[in-house]
Amino acid sequence: MEVVFKNLLHAYSGKCDGLVYYYNRRLNKVIARRLPVTKPHKGNATLSAISANLKALNPSPDYITDLKLYTELFRMKESSICFYSWSNVFRKLMFGMAKKYQIDLATLTRAEIVADNLPCISVKAAVEDGLLGEVHGYERFVSGFAGES
């Protein structure tokens, strides 16, 4: 649901009264949704461990820039599939790679990515491996995951 503020508050994020509020720059709107009620189970712990490890991988700033540019090009090409940020593309890439190559994302390290030359090493390599959709000009996205090109 779209949120309208009477006191000209342009960006608000947080939780209040059972709702989660967040600002979407692309839509230029504050969105509200119900706060999800989750019960602890094994899947939560697994996803939490994977998410924490993906964050700890800390891709290089150039790699993140390539993902951002790829995201914008993909949005212009595919109107039916919408990625709102580079992190969505990164997660799709990593989970696709884990499925294809039977990799445990909860224990993956930057050193393994570089040493094994995994397809997530660059956006170009991921597109050529079929983990990400092809967009015009993907060949220029060669910045390395760990900072090397």
PyRosetta script that sets phi, psi and omega in degrees:
from pyrosetta import init, pose_from_sequence

init()
pose = pose_from_sequence("MEVVFKNLLHAYSGKCDGLVYYYNRRLNKVIARRLPVTKPHKGNATLSAISANLKALNPSPDYITDLKLYTELFRMKESSICFYSWSNVFRKLMFGMAKKYQIDLATLTRAEIVADNLPCISVKAAVEDGLLGEVHGYERFVSGFAGES")
pose.set_psi(1, 141.3)
pose.set_omega(1, 177.2)
pose.set_phi(2, -79.0)
pose.set_psi(2, 140.9)
pose.set_omega(2, -177.6)
pose.set_phi(3, -108.1)
pose.set_psi(3, 136.9)
pose.set_omega(3, 176.4)
pose.set_phi(4, -119.8)
pose.set_psi(4, 127.7)
pose.set_omega(4, 178.8)
pose.set_phi(5, -103.5)
pose.set_psi(5, 141.3)
pose.set_omega(5, 178.8)
pose.set_phi(6, -86.8)
pose.set_psi(6, -20.1)
pose.set_omega(6, -176.0)
pose.set_phi(7, -103.5)
pose.set_psi(7, 28.0)
pose.set_omega(7, 174.1)
pose.set_phi(8, 57.3)
pose.set_psi(8, 33.2)
pose.set_omega(8, 174.4)
pose.set_phi(9, -81.2)
pose.set_psi(9, 113.0)
pose.set_omega(9, -172.8)
pose.set_phi(10, -84.9)
pose.set_psi(10, -30.4)
pose.set_omega(10, -179.0)
pose.set_phi(11, -140.6)
pose.set_psi(11, 122.3)
pose.set_omega(11, 178.5)
pose.set_phi(12, -137.3)
pose.set_psi(12, 139.6)
pose.set_omega(12, 174.0)
pose.set_phi(13, -142.5)
pose.set_psi(13, 145.6)
pose.set_omega(13, 179.5)
pose.set_phi(14, 147.3)
pose.set_psi(14, -168.5)
pose.set_omega(14, -177.8)
pose.set_phi(15, -120.6)
pose.set_psi(15, 138.7)
pose.set_omega(15, 178.0)
pose.set_phi(16, -162.4)
pose.set_psi(16, 133.3)
pose.set_omega(16, 174.7)
pose.set_phi(17, 53.4)
pose.set_psi(17, 40.2)
pose.set_omega(17, 177.0)
pose.set_phi(18, 77.7)
pose.set_psi(18, 12.7)
pose.set_omega(18, 178.2)
pose.set_phi(19, -122.2)
pose.set_psi(19, 153.9)
pose.set_omega(19, 173.5)
pose.set_phi(20, -112.7)
pose.set_psi(20, 127.5)
pose.set_omega(20, 179.2)
pose.set_phi(21, -110.9)
pose.set_psi(21, 139.0)
pose.set_omega(21, 174.2)
pose.set_phi(22, -153.4)
pose.set_psi(22, 150.6)
pose.set_omega(22, -179.2)
pose.set_phi(23, -95.6)
pose.set_psi(23, 130.4)
pose.set_omega(23, 177.1)
pose.set_phi(24, -106.8)
pose.set_psi(24, 110.3)
pose.set_omega(24, -177.8)
pose.set_phi(25, -63.7)
pose.set_psi(25, -36.1)
pose.set_omega(25, -177.3)
pose.set_phi(26, -65.7)
pose.set_psi(26, -38.8)
pose.set_omega(26, 178.8)
pose.set_phi(27, -90.2)
pose.set_psi(27, -13.4)
pose.set_omega(27, -176.7)
pose.set_phi(28, 57.2)
pose.set_psi(28, 43.3)
pose.set_omega(28, -178.1)
pose.set_phi(29, -141.6)
pose.set_psi(29, 155.1)
pose.set_omega(29, 170.3)
pose.set_phi(30, -93.6)
pose.set_psi(30, 130.0)
pose.set_omega(30, -177.5)
pose.set_phi(31, -110.8)
pose.set_psi(31, 143.1)
pose.set_omega(31, 174.6)
pose.set_phi(32, -123.2)
pose.set_psi(32, 142.5)
pose.set_omega(32, 175.0)
pose.set_phi(33, -144.3)
pose.set_psi(33, 159.5)
pose.set_omega(33, 178.6)
pose.set_phi(34, -63.2)
pose.set_psi(34, 140.1)
pose.set_omega(34, 175.1)
pose.set_phi(35, -68.9)
pose.set_psi(35, 121.2)
pose.set_omega(35, -177.9)
pose.set_phi(36, -68.9)
pose.set_psi(36, 142.0)
pose.set_omega(36, 175.8)
pose.set_phi(37, -103.2)
pose.set_psi(37, 114.3)
pose.set_omega(37, -177.7)
pose.set_phi(38, -116.5)
pose.set_psi(38, 145.5)
pose.set_omega(38, 175.1)
pose.set_phi(39, -106.4)
pose.set_psi(39, 135.7)
pose.set_omega(39, -179.2)
pose.set_phi(40, -61.4)
pose.set_psi(40, 132.7)
pose.set_omega(40, 173.3)
pose.set_phi(41, -153.0)
pose.set_psi(41, 175.4)
pose.set_omega(41, -174.3)
pose.set_phi(42, -59.5)
pose.set_psi(42, -37.1)
pose.set_omega(42, -179.8)
pose.set_phi(43, -62.4)
pose.set_psi(43, -37.8)
pose.set_omega(43, 178.1)
pose.set_phi(44, -61.9)
pose.set_psi(44, -45.2)
pose.set_omega(44, -179.1)
pose.set_phi(45, -64.0)
pose.set_psi(45, -40.7)
pose.set_omega(45, 179.6)
pose.set_phi(46, -64.4)
pose.set_psi(46, -48.6)
pose.set_omega(46, 179.8)
pose.set_phi(47, -64.0)
pose.set_psi(47, -37.0)
pose.set_omega(47, 178.1)
pose.set_phi(48, -63.9)
pose.set_psi(48, -42.5)
pose.set_omega(48, 179.2)
pose.set_phi(49, -65.5)
pose.set_psi(49, -41.6)
pose.set_omega(49, 178.9)
pose.set_phi(50, -64.9)
pose.set_psi(50, -46.1)
pose.set_omega(50, -179.5)
pose.set_phi(51, -61.1)
pose.set_psi(51, -42.7)
pose.set_omega(51, 179.1)
pose.set_phi(52, -64.1)
pose.set_psi(52, -39.6)
pose.set_omega(52, -179.8)
pose.set_phi(53, -70.3)
pose.set_psi(53, -40.2)
pose.set_omega(53, 178.1)
pose.set_phi(54, -62.0)
pose.set_psi(54, -38.0)
pose.set_omega(54, 177.6)
pose.set_phi(55, -67.3)
pose.set_psi(55, -38.9)
pose.set_omega(55, -179.1)
pose.set_phi(56, -69.7)
pose.set_psi(56, -19.6)
pose.set_omega(56, 178.0)
pose.set_phi(57, -63.0)
pose.set_psi(57, -30.9)
pose.set_omega(57, 173.6)
pose.set_phi(58, 47.7)
pose.set_psi(58, 73.1)
pose.set_omega(58, 179.5)
pose.set_phi(59, -60.9)
pose.set_psi(59, 156.9)
pose.set_omega(59, -178.1)
pose.set_phi(60, -65.6)
pose.set_psi(60, 154.7)
pose.set_omega(60, 178.7)
pose.set_phi(61, -59.4)
pose.set_psi(61, -35.9)
pose.set_omega(61, 178.1)
pose.set_phi(62, -66.4)
pose.set_psi(62, -38.1)
pose.set_omega(62, 177.4)
pose.set_phi(63, -64.3)
pose.set_psi(63, -42.7)
pose.set_omega(63, 178.6)
pose.set_phi(64, -64.1)
pose.set_psi(64, -39.9)
pose.set_omega(64, 176.8)
pose.set_phi(65, -61.5)
pose.set_psi(65, -43.4)
pose.set_omega(65, 176.7)
pose.set_phi(66, -60.1)
pose.set_psi(66, -41.9)
pose.set_omega(66, 177.9)
pose.set_phi(67, -63.8)
pose.set_psi(67, -38.9)
pose.set_omega(67, 178.1)
pose.set_phi(68, -64.0)
pose.set_psi(68, -45.1)
pose.set_omega(68, 178.7)
pose.set_phi(69, -65.1)
pose.set_psi(69, -41.9)
pose.set_omega(69, 176.8)
pose.set_phi(70, -59.4)
pose.set_psi(70, -43.4)
pose.set_omega(70, -179.8)
pose.set_phi(71, -58.8)
pose.set_psi(71, -44.9)
pose.set_omega(71, 179.4)
pose.set_phi(72, -65.4)
pose.set_psi(72, -43.0)
pose.set_omega(72, 178.1)
pose.set_phi(73, -63.7)
pose.set_psi(73, -40.2)
pose.set_omega(73, 179.5)
pose.set_phi(74, -65.8)
pose.set_psi(74, -39.7)
pose.set_omega(74, 178.5)
pose.set_phi(75, -62.7)
pose.set_psi(75, -37.1)
pose.set_omega(75, 179.2)
pose.set_phi(76, -70.4)
pose.set_psi(76, -32.5)
pose.set_omega(76, -178.1)
pose.set_phi(77, -79.8)
pose.set_psi(77, -49.0)
pose.set_omega(77, -174.9)
pose.set_phi(78, -109.5)
pose.set_psi(78, 108.4)
pose.set_omega(78, 179.0)
pose.set_phi(79, -85.1)
pose.set_psi(79, -19.6)
pose.set_omega(79, -178.0)
pose.set_phi(80, -80.8)
pose.set_psi(80, -28.6)
pose.set_omega(80, 178.7)
pose.set_phi(81, -109.5)
pose.set_psi(81, 122.6)
pose.set_omega(81, -174.9)
pose.set_phi(82, -122.7)
pose.set_psi(82, 117.8)
pose.set_omega(82, 170.8)
pose.set_phi(83, -96.8)
pose.set_psi(83, 128.7)
pose.set_omega(83, -178.9)
pose.set_phi(84, -88.6)
pose.set_psi(84, -19.5)
pose.set_omega(84, -179.7)
pose.set_phi(85, -154.8)
pose.set_psi(85, 166.7)
pose.set_omega(85, -179.9)
pose.set_phi(86, -63.0)
pose.set_psi(86, -30.3)
pose.set_omega(86, -177.9)
pose.set_phi(87, -66.4)
pose.set_psi(87, -30.5)
pose.set_omega(87, 175.0)
pose.set_phi(88, -65.4)
pose.set_psi(88, -41.9)
pose.set_omega(88, 178.4)
pose.set_phi(89, -65.7)
pose.set_psi(89, -41.9)
pose.set_omega(89, 179.6)
pose.set_phi(90, -60.6)
pose.set_psi(90, -44.6)
pose.set_omega(90, 179.0)
pose.set_phi(91, -64.7)
pose.set_psi(91, -42.8)
pose.set_omega(91, 178.1)
pose.set_phi(92, -59.7)
pose.set_psi(92, -44.4)
pose.set_omega(92, 178.8)
pose.set_phi(93, -61.3)
pose.set_psi(93, -48.8)
pose.set_omega(93, -176.3)
pose.set_phi(94, -67.5)
pose.set_psi(94, -43.8)
pose.set_omega(94, 179.3)
pose.set_phi(95, -68.4)
pose.set_psi(95, -35.5)
pose.set_omega(95, 175.8)
pose.set_phi(96, -65.0)
pose.set_psi(96, -41.0)
pose.set_omega(96, 178.7)
pose.set_phi(97, -66.6)
pose.set_psi(97, -40.6)
pose.set_omega(97, 179.4)
pose.set_phi(98, -62.7)
pose.set_psi(98, -39.3)
pose.set_omega(98, 180.0)
pose.set_phi(99, -69.5)
pose.set_psi(99, -44.1)
pose.set_omega(99, -175.9)
pose.set_phi(100, -69.3)
pose.set_psi(100, -38.4)
pose.set_omega(100, -174.4)
pose.set_phi(101, -111.4)
pose.set_psi(101, 10.2)
pose.set_omega(101, -180.0)
pose.set_phi(102, 50.9)
pose.set_psi(102, 56.6)
pose.set_omega(102, 179.5)
pose.set_phi(103, -104.4)
pose.set_psi(103, 139.0)
pose.set_omega(103, 176.6)
pose.set_phi(104, -87.2)
pose.set_psi(104, 107.3)
pose.set_omega(104, -177.7)
pose.set_phi(105, -69.1)
pose.set_psi(105, -19.4)
pose.set_omega(105, -179.8)
pose.set_phi(106, -73.6)
pose.set_psi(106, -18.1)
pose.set_omega(106, -178.1)
pose.set_phi(107, -122.4)
pose.set_psi(107, 0.8)
pose.set_omega(107, -178.6)
pose.set_phi(108, -64.7)
pose.set_psi(108, 138.7)
pose.set_omega(108, 179.1)
pose.set_phi(109, -121.9)
pose.set_psi(109, 162.8)
pose.set_omega(109, 176.0)
pose.set_phi(110, -60.7)
pose.set_psi(110, -39.7)
pose.set_omega(110, -179.1)
pose.set_phi(111, -61.1)
pose.set_psi(111, -40.1)
pose.set_omega(111, 177.8)
pose.set_phi(112, -65.9)
pose.set_psi(112, -39.4)
pose.set_omega(112, 179.9)
pose.set_phi(113, -60.7)
pose.set_psi(113, -45.9)
pose.set_omega(113, -179.1)
pose.set_phi(114, -71.8)
pose.set_psi(114, -45.9)
pose.set_omega(114, -176.4)
pose.set_phi(115, -64.6)
pose.set_psi(115, -41.7)
pose.set_omega(115, -178.3)
pose.set_phi(116, -88.1)
pose.set_psi(116, -1.5)
pose.set_omega(116, -178.8)
pose.set_phi(117, 48.8)
pose.set_psi(117, 51.8)
pose.set_omega(117, -179.8)
pose.set_phi(118, -66.0)
pose.set_psi(118, 155.3)
pose.set_omega(118, -176.3)
pose.set_phi(119, -62.0)
pose.set_psi(119, -17.0)
pose.set_omega(119, 178.7)
pose.set_phi(120, -81.2)
pose.set_psi(120, 4.3)
pose.set_omega(120, -178.7)
pose.set_phi(121, -61.1)
pose.set_psi(121, -30.7)
pose.set_omega(121, 174.4)
pose.set_phi(122, -152.0)
pose.set_psi(122, 160.7)
pose.set_omega(122, 179.1)
pose.set_phi(123, -65.6)
pose.set_psi(123, -38.3)
pose.set_omega(123, 178.2)
pose.set_phi(124, -59.0)
pose.set_psi(124, -46.4)
pose.set_omega(124, 179.9)
pose.set_phi(125, -63.4)
pose.set_psi(125, -37.7)
pose.set_omega(125, 179.8)
pose.set_phi(126, -66.8)
pose.set_psi(126, -40.0)
pose.set_omega(126, 178.0)
pose.set_phi(127, -66.6)
pose.set_psi(127, -44.3)
pose.set_omega(127, -178.6)
pose.set_phi(128, -66.7)
pose.set_psi(128, -25.8)
pose.set_omega(128, 177.7)
pose.set_phi(129, -85.2)
pose.set_psi(129, -6.5)
pose.set_omega(129, 178.8)
pose.set_phi(130, 87.0)
pose.set_psi(130, 8.4)
pose.set_omega(130, 180.0)
pose.set_phi(131, -80.1)
pose.set_psi(131, -26.3)
pose.set_omega(131, 176.0)
pose.set_phi(132, -125.7)
pose.set_psi(132, 151.3)
pose.set_omega(132, 179.3)
pose.set_phi(133, -69.1)
pose.set_psi(133, 149.7)
pose.set_omega(133, -178.6)
pose.set_phi(134, -78.6)
pose.set_psi(134, 135.5)
pose.set_omega(134, 174.3)
pose.set_phi(135, -129.0)
pose.set_psi(135, 157.8)
pose.set_omega(135, 179.9)
pose.set_phi(136, -63.2)
pose.set_psi(136, 125.9)
pose.set_omega(136, 177.0)
pose.set_phi(137, 88.0)
pose.set_psi(137, 13.8)
pose.set_omega(137, -179.2)
pose.set_phi(138, -64.1)
pose.set_psi(138, -20.5)
pose.set_omega(138, -176.5)
pose.set_phi(139, -61.4)
pose.set_psi(139, -22.4)
pose.set_omega(139, -177.3)
pose.set_phi(140, -84.4)
pose.set_psi(140, -6.5)
pose.set_omega(140, -178.1)
pose.set_phi(141, -89.5)
pose.set_psi(141, 74.4)
pose.set_omega(141, -174.0)
pose.set_phi(142, -110.5)
pose.set_psi(142, 6.4)
pose.set_omega(142, -179.7)
pose.set_phi(143, -62.0)
pose.set_psi(143, 133.9)
pose.set_omega(143, -176.3)
pose.set_phi(144, -76.8)
pose.set_psi(144, 152.4)
pose.set_omega(144, -179.5)
pose.set_phi(145, -58.6)
pose.set_psi(145, -41.6)
pose.set_omega(145, -176.0)
pose.set_phi(146, -98.9)
pose.set_psi(146, 11.6)
pose.set_omega(146, 176.0)
pose.set_phi(147, 107.8)
pose.set_psi(147, -14.3)
pose.set_omega(147, 178.2)
pose.set_phi(148, -90.7)
pose.set_psi(148, 157.0)
pose.set_omega(148, 178.9)
pose.set_phi(149, -109.9)
pose.dump_pdb("model.pdb")
